[in-house]
């Protein structure tokens, strides 16, 4: 390869099918922006959708997926992070050795993290951190009682469990993977419950009050049943819809128990808020269990990981070393 060529994992749509492969690209195929020599990316549910025919996420073809990336600026060498906005959707993302990102989307690598740790965190950990920050800005403290995390073995869930436990909360982790209880306890969960407690049909809109707050990564009936069990004045930070977009509940939790539903969006987060949360992810929000949450694959091994995450087969975070 010449000096302006680089390896990339691409997803190309043809006649309703998607071809995924590692190929060679050149710098002139990238959009305008600041060039980043990418070292790490990660595997997210959105990346899986972007690489499938029916995912309705990719806006260009071919597309380099990868909504997260971490590397060094080609001009200057400073370590940086970029994620969200249009990355890996309508402009080429992190599954390549070179990326181009608008300067206003770039976050300096915070003190306390290396590039690999930043991608163990990635969009999933950033979303979890946003959730915890939103709950604490509303007044939540460890003294208020246990905090529920749904979909706890997933990327956002795993990160939320670890961040909350590190900050002194009693964490109740909900999962459909009974074999993952040791993993969740290693992240700091004090209790692990089966997702059937909250899944299935929607129950009464008000049940016995169990939890001070929740980080919900599932949505659907799970969110409705969690709302019914939040203590008076509590809140749920909701960021997921793997359990469905419809929430079969009533206004009762909101008007009789003063429960708040806090929507969490990590895609269009204003850059100053994004940079501030990342600075905290290198310090007081840094999960203590990063090594337990992350594992590494090379660029050639992304395909099976994208399939697995769409089927719910992953636990924790998969980091992509694009140099291998």
SULNOR-V805176 format. One record per pair of residues at least 12 apart in sequence whose C-alpha atoms are under 8 Angstrom apart, sorted by the first residue. I is the first residue (numbers start at 0). GAP is how many residues later the second one is. Records with the same first field share a line. If there is no record, write none. Layout:
# SULNOR-V805176
I: GAP + GAP
This chain:
# SULNOR-V805176
3: 22 + 23
4: 19 + 20 + 21 + 22
5: 18 + 19 + 20 + 21 + 90 + 91 + 92
6: 15 + 16 + 17 + 18 + 89 + 90
7: 14 + 15 + 16 + 17 + 56 + 87 + 88 + 89 + 291
8: 12 + 13 + 14 + 55 + 56 + 86 + 87 + 290 + 291
9: 12 + 13 + 52 + 53 + 54 + 55 + 85
10: 39 + 40 + 50 + 51 + 52 + 53 + 54
11: 49 + 50 + 51
12: 40 + 48 + 49
15: 37
16: 35 + 36
17: 33 + 34 + 35
19: 31 + 283
21: 277 + 278
26: 71
29: 62 + 69 + 70
30: 60 + 61 + 69 + 70
31: 68 + 69 + 70
32: 67 + 68 + 69 + 70
33: 39 + 66 + 67 + 68 + 69
34: 38 + 39 + 40 + 63 + 64 + 65 + 66
35: 35 + 36 + 37 + 38 + 62 + 63 + 64 + 65
36: 34 + 35 + 36 + 37 + 60 + 61 + 62
37: 31 + 32 + 33 + 34 + 56 + 58 + 59 + 60 + 61 + 284
38: 30 + 31 + 32 + 33 + 58 + 76 + 282 + 283 + 284
39: 29 + 30 + 31 + 54 + 75 + 76 + 79 + 279 + 280 + 281 + 282 + 283
40: 25 + 26 + 27 + 28 + 29 + 53 + 54 + 78 + 81 + 278 + 279 + 280 + 281
41: 24 + 25 + 26 + 27 + 77 + 78 + 80 + 275 + 276 + 277 + 278
42: 23 + 259 + 262 + 263 + 266 + 274 + 275 + 276 + 277
43: 22 + 23 + 79 + 80 + 111 + 262 + 265
44: 261 + 264 + 265
45: 21
46: 18 + 19 + 20 + 41 + 259
47: 258 + 259 + 261 + 262
48: 261
49: 15 + 38 + 39
50: 14 + 255
56: 32
57: 30 + 31 + 32
58: 30 + 31
59: 29 + 30 + 31
62: 25 + 26 + 27 + 28 + 29 + 30
63: 24 + 27 + 28 + 29 + 30 + 31 + 32
64: 22 + 23 + 24 + 27 + 28 + 29 + 30
65: 21 + 22 + 26 + 27 + 28 + 29
66: 16 + 17 + 20 + 21 + 22 + 26 + 27 + 56
67: 13 + 14 + 15 + 16 + 19 + 20 + 25 + 26 + 51 + 54 + 55
68: 12 + 13 + 14 + 24 + 25 + 26 + 50 + 53
69: 12 + 24 + 45 + 46 + 48 + 49
70: 44
77: 30
78: 29 + 30 + 36
79: 26 + 27 + 28 + 29
80: 25 + 26 + 27 + 28 + 37
81: 19 + 23 + 24 + 25
82: 22 + 39 + 40 + 184
83: 39 + 182 + 183 + 184
84: 20 + 182 + 183
86: 14
94: 204 + 225 + 227
95: 226
96: 225 + 226
103: 167
104: 166
106: 167 + 168 + 171
107: 167
109: 168 + 169 + 171 + 172
110: 168 + 171 + 172
111: 170 + 171
112: 169
115: 203
116: 173
118: 200
119: 170 + 173 + 174 + 197 + 198 + 199
120: 38 + 169 + 196
122: 143
123: 31 + 32 + 35
124: 30 + 31 + 34 + 35
125: 140 + 151 + 152 + 155
126: 29 + 112 + 137 + 138 + 139
127: 28 + 29 + 31 + 32 + 35 + 87
128: 30 + 31 + 34 + 148 + 152 + 156
129: 134 + 136 + 147
130: 29 + 84 + 106 + 107 + 108 + 133
131: 28 + 31 + 32 + 83 + 105
133: 103 + 128
134: 78 + 100 + 101 + 102
139: 72 + 73 + 94
140: 28
141: 25 + 26 + 27 + 28
142: 26
143: 68
144: 24 + 25 + 66 + 67
145: 23 + 24 + 25 + 26 + 64 + 65 + 66 + 67
146: 22 + 23 + 24 + 25 + 64 + 65 + 66 + 67 + 68
147: 23 + 24 + 25 + 26 + 63 + 65 + 66 + 67 + 68
148: 12 + 22 + 23 + 24 + 25 + 65 + 66 + 67 + 68
149: 23 + 24 + 25 + 45 + 64 + 65 + 66 + 67 + 68 + 72
150: 22 + 23 + 24 + 25 + 44 + 65 + 66 + 67
151: 21 + 22 + 23 + 32 + 65
152: 22 + 24 + 27 + 31 + 161 + 162 + 163
153: 160 + 161 + 162 + 163
154: 160 + 161 + 162
155: 61
156: 58 + 59 + 60
157: 26 + 29 + 135 + 157 + 158
158: 128 + 134 + 157
159: 55
160: 12 + 23 + 26 + 27 + 28
161: 25 + 26 + 27 + 125 + 126 + 127
162: 122 + 123 + 124 + 125
164: 22 + 23 + 24
165: 22 + 119 + 120 + 121 + 122
166: 117 + 118
169: 19 + 20
170: 17 + 18 + 19 + 20
171: 17 + 18 + 19 + 20 + 21
172: 16 + 17 + 18 + 19 + 20
173: 18 + 19 + 20 + 21
174: 17 + 18 + 19 + 20
175: 18 + 19 + 20
176: 17
177: 16
182: 109
185: 103 + 106
186: 101 + 102 + 105 + 106
197: 23 + 24 + 25 + 27 + 28
198: 22 + 23 + 26
199: 21 + 22
200: 20
201: 19 + 20 + 22 + 23 + 46 + 47
202: 22
203: 21 + 24
204: 19 + 20 + 22 + 23 + 44 + 45 + 47 + 48
205: 21 + 22 + 23 + 46 + 47
206: 21 + 22
207: 20 + 21
208: 19 + 20 + 21 + 22 + 23
209: 19 + 20 + 21
210: 18 + 19 + 20
211: 18 + 19 + 20 + 22 + 23
212: 17 + 18 + 21 + 22 + 23
213: 12 + 16 + 21 + 22 + 23
214: 21 + 22 + 23
215: 20 + 21 + 22 + 23 + 24
216: 21 + 22 + 23 + 24 + 25
217: 21 + 22 + 23 + 24 + 25 + 26
218: 19 + 20 + 21 + 22 + 23 + 24 + 25 + 26 + 27 + 28
219: 21 + 22 + 23 + 24 + 25 + 26 + 27 + 28
220: 22 + 23 + 25 + 26 + 27
221: 21
222: 24
223: 23 + 24 + 25
226: 26 + 32
227: 25
229: 29
230: 26 + 28
231: 25 + 26 + 27
232: 24 + 25 + 26 + 27
233: 24 + 25 + 26
234: 24 + 25 + 26 + 27
235: 23 + 24 + 25 + 26
236: 24 + 25 + 26 + 27
237: 23 + 24 + 25 + 26
238: 24 + 25 + 26
291: 24
292: 22 + 23 + 24
293: 22 + 23 + 24 + 25
294: 22 + 23 + 24
295: 22 + 23 + 24 + 25
296: 21 + 22 + 23 + 24
297: 22 + 23 + 24 + 25 + 26
298: 21 + 22 + 23 + 24 + 25
299: 24
301: 18
304: 13
